[in-house]
Amino acid sequence: MRKNLYFIIILCSLTSCYTYQVKKTADPATNNKQESKKNAAMAGNNTATQMKSAAAESLNPQPMPAPVNIQEKLAAGKNVKIDVDGRSYKVIVDKWENDSLVVHPVHNPKKTLKFHKNQINGEKIAEKRFSQPIADIITVVAYAAIGVGVYLLVR
């Protein structure tokens, strides 16, 4: 039983609360729709108001999403996961040299990689961020392991 407890403790210590997450861009079209729905709800459930807001939404053309500016997303010093020509890299951004991105792998600062901005898939740029759900899961597992350990010592 002690081997299992040690195994759980080792797994918890090796798990990281940081994950790579793609930053979602706010779509102005969805924000406008949500605001118009809120305004319609505040005005009451008047069918005329709802019909006017629905007609206004259908008349407004949907704006195209803004193109992703890779140079703004990949600022110097950021820890990111990028997709280059179908291959995934976890890197830290060093600098931009004209249209080329100079980076080094996360665990190998001596190695330098260089990518042209057209090679990088701008929609799959994931920043390293703290993940609250993973931290909560690790906390619950640690408390459970401590509880089991105390129970086994008392028994």
N, C-alpha and C positions, 0 to 999 in steps of 0.2 A: 504494500500500500504506500510505503514511503517513496518508492520509485515513481509511482503515479503522481504524487504530490510534487516531487521535485521536477517531474516532467512539465506539469502545469505551470509551476513557477518560472521555469526556463522559457516556456512558450510566451508567457505574459511579458517577460523582460525583453524578449526579442521582437515583440509586436510594436509597431510604430503608430502613433496617433496622427501622423502626417500622411496625406495622400495627394496624388496629383489630380486636380479637378479642372475641367474646362470651364472657363469663366463664361457665364451666359450673358449675352448682350441684351439690353432692354429694347424691345421692339416698340417704337412710338405708336404704331397702329393698334396694338393690343392695349396700350395705356390709354389711348383715346376712347376705345370701346368701353373699357372698365369705368372711366370717368363718366361717360354718357349714361351707362347703366346705373351708376350711383345717383346721378342727377335725376334720372327718371324715377328711381325708387324713392328719392326724397320728395319729389313732387307729388307722390301718391300713386296709387294704382289706376291712374286715369288712362283709359285706353287711347285717348287722343294724343296724349303726351308720348306714350309708347310708340304709337304709329309715326309720329313726327321724328322721334329719335331713330327709329328703324329706317325711315326714308332718308334721313340725313346720312346715316351710315352707308346706305347703298349708293348714294350719290357721290360720296367721297372716294376717290380712287385710293387703292392701297399703295402706300409708298414702298419702294423697293428697299430691302435692307442695305444699310451702308456697307461698303466694302471694308474688309478687315485690314487695318493698318498694322502690318506685322512689326514695323520698327517701333511703334508705340507699345505694343504688347510685349516685345522682347527688349526691355530696357536692361542696361548693364547691372550685373549683380543678381539678377533674378534666377531662381532655381526652377527650371521648367522641364517639361517632357514635350519634345517636338517630334513631328512625323516628317521625315525627309525622304522623298522618293519611296514611300512604302515601308520605310524602316524607322523604328522608334528609338529615340535617344533621350536619356536623362542627363541634362547638361546645366551648367551655370554660364550665363551670358557674360562675356568679357567686354565686347565692344562691337560697334558696326564700323566697317571699312567700306565706304561707298555703298554698294548694294550687297555686300557680303557680311554675313554674321560670323563673328569669331567667338567660339565657345570652347569650354573644356568639360570633359565628362565629370560627373559628380564625384566619383571616387578616384579620379586620376587627374590631378591638377597640372601635371607636367605635360600631358598630351593636349594638343591643340587641334580643334576641328574648325573647318571653314565651310560655310554653306551659302549659296546664292539665295536671295530672298524668294526667287521664283521656285526654288526646290522645296521650300517649306510649306506645308499644308497649314494655312492660317486658321482653319476651323478646328484643328486638333491640337492647338497649343494649350497645354494643361499646366497650371501653376501649382507649386507645392503649397498646400494649405493644411491647417489644423482641422481635423475631422472630429467634431463633437460626438457623433454617434459611436465611433470606434472607441473614443476615450471612455464613454459611458459603459460600453460592453466590457472593456478591460477592467474598469473599476468594479463592476458587478462580479466578474469572474474572480478577481482578486479577493473580494469580500467573501465570496462563497468558498474559495480555497482556504482562507483564514478560518472561516466557520467550521469547515470540515476538519482542519488541523486541530482546532481547539476541542472539537467533539471527540476526536480520536485520542487526544491526550487525557481528557477527563474520563473517558470510558475505560 
